[in-house]
């Protein structure tokens, strides 16, 4: 059955005219005449059997049904452009995967390791997108997610990767000449906004006295805390897996014990079992699990 869809030219003309509220400006954008824009919109209105614009002299104004239709057409065109660009950027003999991930995990742990995956599977392109909150994976457009273990993933296939254990770190100059056992209470402490009780829990677990654990600047992301620590602004309580390289390089120091409890657990989330997934997903999942196992076995 033939689809009842307006022409692409008419939709482009309508979307531009609706966005600008002007046939003339739409014509400039699409390199057409104002008369051509008017004719395209006239054909669209005739096709739909609906008047989309009110004509008031030389001015036009969207009617309520035109406003709704404009939003829907814009969303459809944006999605079509996105999908077209996505396909244009995909190797002809390769595959690509869209992975949703936490931003600091991506920048501090995943991306530094991706060269190894690229060398193993050069025909697979990975696209990473930031997602801070759990979401419904089915129908999201993502092939997989790397996120915290969470009840929201019920029904999905979750594979544990790494545990988040917090450790205090600071710039070496901040602790120079001080006794670490007493310095932590005197130094500025930096907090992650989403985990305001982290310092209090750390003090309870380690027996280190902190007069007022809640005092100190707050940041949204662990990435911000790490940068603040590097800038010498205070002591940050951050996941050890994010700062191993910085500790090894001596850019940060941690003369205090690690926290004892597991704050959170990172997982790979898939819509179906690995063995039933497409080849590219299987390859990425197996590689990621190997990397996590290697990181967990490193002392």
KETILUM-301185 format. One line per 3 residues: number of its first residue (from 1); for each residue x, y, z of N, C-alpha, C, O. Coordinates in steps of 0.05 Angstrom, whole numbers. Example, Ala and Ser with C-alpha at 12.3 -4.5 7.8 and 13.67 -1.06 7.14 Angstrom:
<nodes>
1	264,-114,156,246,-90,156,264,-66,156,285,-66,169; 257,-45,142,273,-21,143,258,1,157,268,23,161
</nodes>
This chain:
<nodes>
1	17,-24,0,0,0,0,18,25,0,37,27,15; 11,44,-17,27,68,-19,24,85,6,1,89,15; 46,95,16,46,112,40,35,139,34,41,150,12
4	20,151,52,10,178,48,29,197,63,25,205,86; 51,204,49,72,221,60,76,244,42,79,240,18; 77,269,52,82,292,35,110,291,24,127,275,33
7	115,307,3,141,307,-9,162,319,10,156,336,27; 186,310,7,208,320,24,212,350,20,217,364,40; 209,359,-5,213,388,-10,192,405,5,198,426,16
10	167,395,6,146,410,19,151,410,49,147,431,62; 160,388,61,166,387,89,189,405,97,188,418,118; 210,405,80,233,423,86,224,452,85,232,468,102
13	208,459,65,199,487,63,182,495,86,184,516,98; 164,477,94,146,482,117,162,485,143,157,504,158; 181,467,148,196,468,173,212,494,175,212,506,197
16	224,502,153,240,527,154,222,551,158,228,569,174; 199,552,144,181,575,146,169,576,175,165,598,186; 163,553,186,152,552,213,173,561,234,167,575,253
19	198,553,229,219,560,248,225,590,248,229,602,268; 225,602,224,230,631,221,205,648,224,207,672,230; 182,636,219,158,653,218,158,671,194,146,693,195
22	172,662,173,175,679,149,181,662,125,199,645,126; 166,667,103,171,653,78,197,663,66,212,647,54; 203,689,69,226,701,57,252,689,70,271,683,55
25	253,687,96,277,676,109,280,646,104,303,636,101; 258,632,101,259,604,94,271,601,65,287,583,60; 263,619,48,273,619,20,303,624,20,317,610,5
28	313,643,36,342,648,38,357,623,47,378,616,35; 346,609,67,360,586,78,362,564,58,382,550,55; 340,559,43,338,537,24,346,544,-4,344,528,-23
31	355,569,-8,364,579,-34,341,576,-54,346,565,-76; 318,585,-47,295,585,-65,283,613,-65,292,631,-51; 263,617,-82,248,642,-82,226,641,-61,217,619,-54
34	217,664,-53,195,664,-34,170,652,-46,154,639,-32; 166,656,-72,143,644,-86,145,614,-86,124,601,-83; 169,603,-89,172,574,-88,165,562,-61,152,541,-59
37	173,576,-40,166,568,-13,135,568,-9,124,549,2; 123,589,-18,94,592,-16,79,570,-31,59,559,-21; 89,563,-55,77,541,-70,80,514,-57,62,498,-56
40	104,509,-46,109,484,-32,90,481,-8,78,459,-3; 87,502,7,69,501,31,40,498,22,24,485,35; 33,512,0,6,509,-10,0,480,-18,-22,470,-13
43	19,467,-31,16,439,-38,13,421,-13,-3,402,-13; 29,428,7,28,412,32,0,415,45,-11,396,54; -10,440,46,-36,444,58,-58,430,42,-77,419,54
46	-55,430,16,-75,416,-1,-73,386,4,-94,373,5; -49,376,7,-46,347,12,-58,339,39,-71,318,41; -54,356,59,-64,350,86,-94,357,89,-108,346,106
49	-103,375,72,-130,385,76,-133,402,100,-154,404,112; -111,416,108,-111,432,132,-95,458,126,-75,457,112; -105,481,136,-90,506,134,-71,508,156,-78,507,180
52	-45,510,150,-24,510,170,-16,538,179,-9,543,202; -18,557,160,-10,585,166,-34,603,162,-52,599,145; -35,624,178,-53,647,173,-37,668,157,-15,675,165
55	-49,677,135,-36,698,119,-49,724,126,-73,728,122; -32,742,136,-42,769,144,-25,789,129,-3,797,137; -35,798,106,-20,816,89,5,801,79,4,780,67
58	28,814,85,54,802,77,65,784,99,87,773,96; 50,781,121,60,766,144,46,739,145,23,736,136; 60,719,158,47,693,162,51,686,191,70,693,204
61	31,670,201,32,661,229,21,633,230,0,627,218; 35,616,244,26,588,247,0,586,262,-3,600,283; -18,570,253,-42,563,268,-34,542,288,-14,529,286
64	-51,538,309,-45,518,330,-38,490,319,-20,477,327; -54,481,299,-48,454,287,-22,455,272,-8,435,270; -15,478,261,10,482,247,34,481,266,55,470,259
67	30,492,290,52,491,310,58,462,318,81,454,321; 36,447,323,40,419,330,54,403,308,72,387,313; 44,407,284,55,393,261,84,401,256,101,384,249
70	91,426,260,118,436,256,137,421,275,159,413,267; 129,418,300,146,405,320,151,376,312,173,365,314; 129,362,302,132,335,294,149,331,269,165,313,267
73	146,350,250,162,348,225,191,354,232,209,340,221; 197,373,249,224,380,257,238,355,270,261,349,264; 223,342,288,234,318,301,240,296,281,261,283,282
76	222,293,262,226,272,242,250,278,224,266,260,218; 252,303,215,274,311,198,301,309,212,321,300,201; 301,317,238,326,315,254,334,286,256,358,279,254
79	315,268,261,321,240,264,331,228,238,350,212,238; 319,236,216,327,227,189,356,236,183,372,221,172; 362,262,190,389,272,185,409,257,202,430,249,193
82	402,252,228,420,238,246,426,210,235,449,201,234; 405,196,227,408,168,218,424,168,192,440,149,187; 420,188,175,435,189,149,464,194,154,482,181,142
85	470,213,172,498,219,178,512,195,191,535,189,186; 496,181,208,507,157,221,515,136,201,536,124,202; 498,132,181,504,112,160,527,121,142,543,104,134
88	528,147,136,549,157,120,577,154,133,597,150,120; 577,154,160,602,152,174,610,124,181,630,119,194; 595,104,172,600,76,178,616,63,156,609,66,133
91	638,50,162,654,36,141,636,16,126,619,3,138; 641,14,100,624,-3,84,627,-32,92,607,-47,91; 651,-41,100,655,-68,108,656,-72,138,666,-93,148
94	647,-52,153,649,-53,182,622,-51,196,601,-54,184; 623,-46,222,600,-43,238,605,-21,259,627,-13,263; 583,-12,271,586,9,291,567,2,314,546,-10,310
97	575,11,338,559,7,362,555,33,377,573,50,378; 531,37,387,525,60,403,524,51,433,508,35,440; 542,63,449,544,55,477,538,79,495,550,101,491
100	519,76,513,514,96,533,531,91,557,534,68,566; 543,112,568,562,108,590,563,132,609,555,154,601; 572,128,633,576,150,651,601,166,642,621,154,634
103	599,192,643,621,209,631,648,205,644,668,203,629; 650,204,670,677,202,682,688,174,678,712,171,674; 671,154,678,680,126,672,692,125,644,712,113,639
106	678,139,626,687,139,598,714,152,595,732,142,583; 717,176,607,742,191,603,766,180,619,788,182,610; 760,169,643,782,161,661,789,131,658,811,124,665
109	770,115,649,776,86,648,773,74,620,791,61,610; 750,79,608,744,65,583,760,76,559,773,60,546; 759,101,554,773,112,531,803,107,530,814,100,509
112	817,109,553,846,102,552,852,74,544,874,67,537; 832,56,545,836,28,538,825,21,510,830,-1,500; 811,40,497,798,33,472,817,27,449,809,14,430
115	841,37,451,861,31,430,865,1,427,868,-9,405; 864,-13,450,867,-42,448,844,-56,434,848,-75,419; 820,-45,439,797,-56,424,798,-50,395,792,-66,378
118	807,-25,388,810,-17,360,830,-34,346,826,-41,322; 852,-42,359,872,-58,347,861,-87,343,868,-100,323; 844,-96,361,834,-123,358,812,-124,337,811,-143,322
121	794,-104,337,771,-104,318,770,-77,304,752,-61,310; 788,-72,285,789,-46,271,765,-40,254,760,-18,246; 748,-61,248,725,-57,232,700,-48,248,679,-44,236
124	703,-46,274,680,-38,291,685,-9,302,706,-4,315; 667,9,297,669,36,307,650,39,331,627,32,330; 661,50,352,646,55,377,638,84,379,654,102,376
127	612,89,384,602,116,389,594,117,419,577,101,427; 605,135,434,599,137,463,582,162,468,587,183,457; 562,158,484,543,179,492,540,180,522,538,159,535
130	540,203,533,537,206,562,508,202,571,490,214,560; 504,185,590,478,182,603,483,179,633,496,160,642; 473,199,648,478,200,677,459,182,693,466,171,714
133	435,178,683,414,164,698,407,138,683,409,136,658; 399,117,698,389,92,685,366,98,667,351,118,671; 362,82,646,340,87,627,331,60,616,344,39,621
136	310,60,600,301,36,587,317,31,562,316,47,543; 333,9,562,351,5,540,337,-2,514,344,7,493; 316,-18,516,300,-26,492,288,-1,479,274,14,492
139	293,2,453,281,25,439,296,51,443,287,71,433; 318,50,458,333,75,463,351,83,441,361,106,439; 357,64,423,377,70,402,405,61,410,423,63,393
142	409,53,435,435,44,444,437,13,442,418,-1,447; 461,4,435,466,-25,434,472,-36,462,468,-60,467; 484,-19,479,491,-28,506,495,-3,523,497,19,513
145	497,-8,549,502,13,568,523,4,588,525,-19,595; 540,23,597,558,18,619,550,37,641,552,61,639; 541,26,663,529,42,684,531,28,711,542,7,713
148	520,42,731,520,29,758,499,7,759,478,9,745; 504,-12,776,483,-32,782,459,-18,794,462,-2,813; 435,-24,784,412,-9,793,387,-25,787,386,-39,767
151	366,-23,804,341,-38,799,328,-31,773,313,-47,762; 334,-8,762,322,0,737,330,-18,714,316,-19,693; 352,-33,717,361,-51,696,347,-78,697,355,-96,682
154	328,-82,715,314,-108,717,303,-116,690,290,-100,676; 308,-141,682,299,-151,656,320,-149,635,319,-163,615; 341,-132,640,364,-131,622,385,-152,631,383,-163,653
157	405,-156,615,427,-174,622,450,-157,632,462,-141,617; 456,-159,658,477,-143,670,501,-160,676,499,-183,686; 525,-150,670,550,-163,675,568,-145,691,576,-123,682
160	575,-153,715,591,-137,733,619,-133,722,632,-152,712; 628,-108,724,655,-102,714,674,-95,736,694,-109,740; 669,-73,751,687,-62,770,672,-51,794,650,-42,792
163	686,-52,817,674,-41,842,686,-13,846,710,-8,840; 669,5,855,678,33,861,686,34,890,668,35,908; 712,36,896,722,39,924,735,67,925,752,73,909
166	727,83,944,736,111,945,762,113,961,767,99,980; 779,132,952,804,137,965,809,167,965,804,181,945; 820,178,988,826,207,989,852,212,973,872,198,977
169	852,233,957,876,241,942,879,271,942,859,286,945; 903,280,939,908,309,938,934,314,922,949,296,915; 939,340,917,964,347,904,987,343,924,984,349,947
172	1011,334,914,1033,328,933,1040,353,950,1048,350,973; 1039,377,938,1047,401,953,1029,406,977,1037,419,997; 1004,396,976,985,402,997,991,387,1023,985,396,1044
175	1005,364,1020,1010,347,1043,1040,349,1052,1048,338,1072; 1056,363,1036,1085,364,1041,1090,375,1069,1080,396,1076; 1107,360,1085,1114,369,1111,1093,365,1133,1097,373,1156
178	1071,353,1125,1049,349,1145,1048,320,1153,1058,302,1139; 1037,315,1176,1032,288,1186,1005,279,1174,984,290,1181; 1005,259,1156,979,251,1143,958,243,1163,934,247,1158
181	966,232,1186,946,223,1206,929,245,1216,906,241,1223; 940,269,1218,925,292,1229,918,313,1207,901,329,1212; 932,311,1185,928,332,1164,901,331,1151,890,351,1143
184	889,307,1149,864,304,1135,842,321,1148,824,331,1134; 843,324,1174,822,340,1187,826,370,1183,807,385,1184; 851,378,1177,857,406,1174,855,415,1145,850,439,1140
187	860,397,1126,860,405,1098,831,409,1088,812,397,1098; 828,426,1067,801,429,1055,792,402,1043,808,389,1029; 768,395,1047,757,370,1036,737,376,1014,720,394,1017
190	738,362,992,721,366,969,700,344,968,706,321,974; 676,351,960,653,332,961,641,329,933,641,347,917; 630,305,928,613,301,905,584,306,914,575,294,934
193	570,323,899,544,332,908,524,309,911,508,309,929; 526,288,894,507,266,895,514,246,918,498,228,923; 536,250,932,544,232,953,554,248,977,577,247,985
196	536,264,990,544,283,1010,554,270,1036,568,283,1052; 548,245,1041,556,232,1066,581,215,1062,589,200,1081; 595,217,1040,618,200,1034,640,204,1054,652,184,1064
199	646,229,1061,668,234,1080,661,223,1108,678,212,1122; 636,227,1116,628,217,1143,631,186,1144,640,175,1164; 622,172,1122,624,143,1122,654,135,1121,661,116,1134
202	670,150,1106,699,144,1105,711,146,1133,727,129,1141; 704,167,1148,715,171,1175,707,148,1193,723,139,1210; 682,139,1191,673,117,1208,687,91,1201,694,75,1219
205	692,86,1175,704,61,1167,734,59,1175,744,38,1182; 748,82,1173,777,82,1177,785,91,1205,808,87,1212; 767,102,1220,774,111,1247,789,138,1247,799,146,1268
208	791,151,1224,804,177,1223,784,199,1232,761,199,1224; 793,216,1250,776,237,1261,773,260,1242,793,272,1233; 749,266,1235,742,290,1219,722,306,1235,700,297,1241
211	730,330,1243,714,347,1261,687,353,1250,666,350,1263; 686,361,1225,661,366,1211,663,355,1183,671,370,1165; 655,330,1179,658,317,1152,643,331,1130,651,327,1106
214	623,347,1135,606,358,1114,617,384,1103,608,394,1082; 637,396,1116,648,422,1106,664,418,1081,680,399,1079; 661,436,1062,678,436,1038,662,441,1013,638,439,1012
217	677,447,991,664,453,965,652,428,953,662,405,958; 631,431,938,616,409,925,618,411,895,616,432,883; 621,388,882,622,386,853,603,364,844,598,345,858
220	594,367,819,575,348,808,588,321,800,576,300,805; 611,322,789,623,298,777,650,291,791,664,308,801; 656,265,791,683,257,800,705,269,783,726,275,794
223	699,273,758,719,286,740,726,314,751,749,322,750; 706,328,760,711,355,771,727,353,797,745,369,802; 721,334,814,736,330,839,765,324,833,783,335,847
226	770,307,814,798,301,807,813,325,797,836,330,805; 800,341,780,814,366,770,818,385,793,839,399,794; 799,387,812,802,405,835,826,396,852,841,412,862
229	829,369,856,851,359,871,878,365,857,897,372,870; 878,361,831,902,367,815,910,397,817,933,404,816; 890,414,820,895,443,823,903,451,851,908,475,856
232	903,432,870,912,438,897,890,450,914,896,464,934; 864,446,906,842,459,921,834,444,946,820,455,962; 843,419,949,836,404,972,839,374,968,852,366,949
235	828,359,987,830,330,985,803,319,974,782,326,984; 805,303,953,781,292,940,778,263,946,798,248,947; 754,255,951,748,226,956,736,215,931,713,220,924
238	753,200,916,745,192,889,751,162,885,766,150,900; 738,149,865,744,121,860,773,116,852,783,131,835; 785,96,864,813,91,858,817,84,828,838,91,817
241	798,71,816,801,63,788,804,86,769,813,83,746; 796,111,778,798,134,761,825,148,763,833,163,745; 840,142,784,864,158,789,890,141,792,910,151,801
244	889,116,784,912,98,785,936,110,770,958,111,780; 931,120,746,953,131,730,964,157,743,988,161,744; 946,174,753,955,199,766,972,193,791,991,207,797
247	965,172,806,981,164,829,1008,153,820,1028,159,833; 1008,137,799,1033,125,790,1052,147,779,1076,145,782; 1041,168,768,1057,190,757,1065,209,779,1082,227,774
250	1054,207,803,1060,225,825,1046,252,823,1053,270,839; 1027,254,805,1012,280,803,992,282,826,984,305,833; 983,260,837,967,259,861,979,240,880,994,221,872
253	974,244,906,984,225,926,961,217,944,941,232,947; 964,194,957,943,184,975,956,171,999,959,146,1000; 965,186,1019,977,175,1042,957,164,1063,965,158,1086
256	932,162,1055,911,152,1073,900,126,1063,903,119,1039; 888,110,1081,877,84,1072,853,88,1053,839,108,1054; 849,67,1036,825,67,1020,800,63,1037,802,52,1059
259	777,71,1027,752,65,1040,748,34,1040,759,20,1023; 733,24,1059,730,-4,1061,705,-15,1048,704,-39,1041; 685,2,1043,661,-8,1031,661,-3,1001,674,15,991
262	645,-19,987,642,-15,958,620,6,954,597,1,962; 627,28,943,607,49,939,586,41,918,562,43,924; 596,33,895,578,24,873,592,4,856,616,0,859
265	577,-9,839,588,-29,821,582,-22,792,558,-18,785; 602,-20,775,598,-15,747,590,-41,733,601,-62,738; 572,-38,714,562,-62,699,560,-56,669,556,-33,661
268	562,-76,653,555,-75,625,526,-85,623,520,-106,633; 509,-69,611,481,-76,608,475,-81,579,480,-65,562; 463,-104,574,455,-113,546,426,-120,546,415,-128,566
271	413,-117,522,385,-124,520,380,-154,519,357,-163,524; 400,-170,514,398,-199,512,424,-212,519,445,-198,520; 425,-239,523,450,-252,530,472,-247,509,465,-244,486
274	497,-247,518,519,-243,499,518,-263,476,523,-255,453; 513,-288,483,514,-309,462,493,-305,441,495,-316,418; 471,-290,447,450,-285,428,452,-258,414,436,-251,397
277	472,-243,422,476,-216,411,490,-218,384,501,-238,377; 488,-195,369,502,-194,344,532,-195,348,542,-190,370; 546,-203,327,575,-206,328,590,-182,340,607,-186,358
280	585,-158,331,599,-135,342,595,-131,372,614,-124,386; 570,-135,381,565,-133,410,580,-154,425,591,-149,446; 579,-179,414,594,-200,427,624,-193,430,636,-198,451
283	635,-183,409,664,-176,409,670,-154,430,689,-157,445; 653,-134,431,657,-112,450,653,-123,479,669,-116,496; 632,-138,483,626,-148,510,649,-166,520,658,-163,543
286	659,-184,504,681,-202,512,706,-186,518,720,-191,538; 712,-166,501,736,-150,506,733,-134,532,752,-133,548; 710,-122,537,706,-105,561,708,-122,586,719,-114,606
289	696,-146,586,698,-164,609,727,-172,614,735,-175,637; 742,-177,593,771,-183,596,786,-160,609,802,-164,626; 780,-136,599,794,-112,610,787,-109,640,804,-102,656
292	762,-113,647,753,-110,675,767,-131,692,776,-126,714; 768,-156,682,781,-177,697,810,-171,702,821,-176,723; 823,-160,681,852,-153,684,855,-131,704,874,-132,720
295	838,-111,704,840,-89,723,835,-99,751,848,-90,770; 816,-117,755,810,-128,781,832,-145,793,836,-147,817; 848,-158,775,869,-175,784,895,-160,789,914,-171,800
298	896,-134,781,920,-118,785,921,-109,814,902,-97,823; 943,-114,829,944,-106,857,944,-76,860,945,-66,882
</nodes>
